[in-house]
Amino acid sequence: MSLLLPLGSVAGPLDGAAIYSGKTCATCHGIDGDTPTRTDYPLLGGQNADYAYAQMIDIKSGERNNRQSAAMRQVMNVVSEAEMRAMADWLATLK
């Protein structure tokens, strides 16, 4: 099975909602990004897309390091930057 696209084909835009659900983000942050399972988890729905994207990048790189970042880093390590951008853009539309 090839992961390469045939010449002349164009990949469609990534579905931020599907990525968010598929990467288990909803498990802690809620399906709507605004109903986290713990009060110290951030509300993500309606968050500025650039800010949310930067936070995901910083968590993945280790630049952001707080008590929740270790668990988040495990998730972010399997999320590409393009997927992060798609999720951030989608989350920004939720309010």
N, C-alpha and C positions, 0 to 999 in steps of 0.2 A: 504494500500500500504506500503510495507516495503522498507526502504532505505538501508537495509543491503544487502551485496552481498552474494550469496550462497557460502557455503564452497567450496574451491577449485577454485573459480573464481578469476580472476585478473582484476582489473580496468585498462583500457588503459590510456595512457598518456593524460594529459589535453591539450586542444587546446587553446594556448595562444591568437591566433587571434580571435577565437570565443568568448573567455572570454572578451577580450578587447572591442569588438563590443557590446557584450551583457550587459556589465556593464556601458555602455555609455561613455567610455573613449574617443572614437572617436568624440563625440560631441564637446569637447573642444580642443583635441590634434590632430584632423584630423585622417582620416581612415588609413593613412600611418605613423602616429605618428610624422610627420614632417610639418604639415600644421595647426598649432594651430589657434584658432579663435581670439586670442589676442597676441600681440607681447611680452607680459611679461609671457606667458605660455611657458614652456620648450619644446624643440624639443626632442622627445623620440626615434625616429627611429635611430637605430645604437648605442644607448646608451649601455655602459657596463652593462651586465646582473646583476652582483652582486651589482653594484652601484644603478641601478634602483630598484632592489628588496629591498635594504636597505632603500632607500628613501620612498618606499611604506610602509614598516614596521614602519619607524619613523613617517610618517604622520598619520598612523592609531593609533599609541600609544600616539601621541601628542608630541613626542620628537622633531619633526620638526614642527615649528610653525611660519609661516609667513603669509602674507596677503591672499594667496591662500589656505593655509592649512585647513581652516575651511570648505570650500566647498569640498576640496579633502577628508577630513576626513569622510564626509557624504557618499561618494562613497566607500572609503576603508573599512568602517565599514561593508559592505556587501560582501567583498572579502576575501576569506580565504588565508592563507599563501601559500598554494599549488597553488591557482589561481594566486597569485602575482608572484610566481616563474615562472609559465608557461607564463604569460604575459611578464615578464622581459626577459626570454629566447627568446621569439618570437621577441620582439622589437629589441633585439641585432642583429638579422639576417637581419634587414631591409635595411642596407646600404652595 
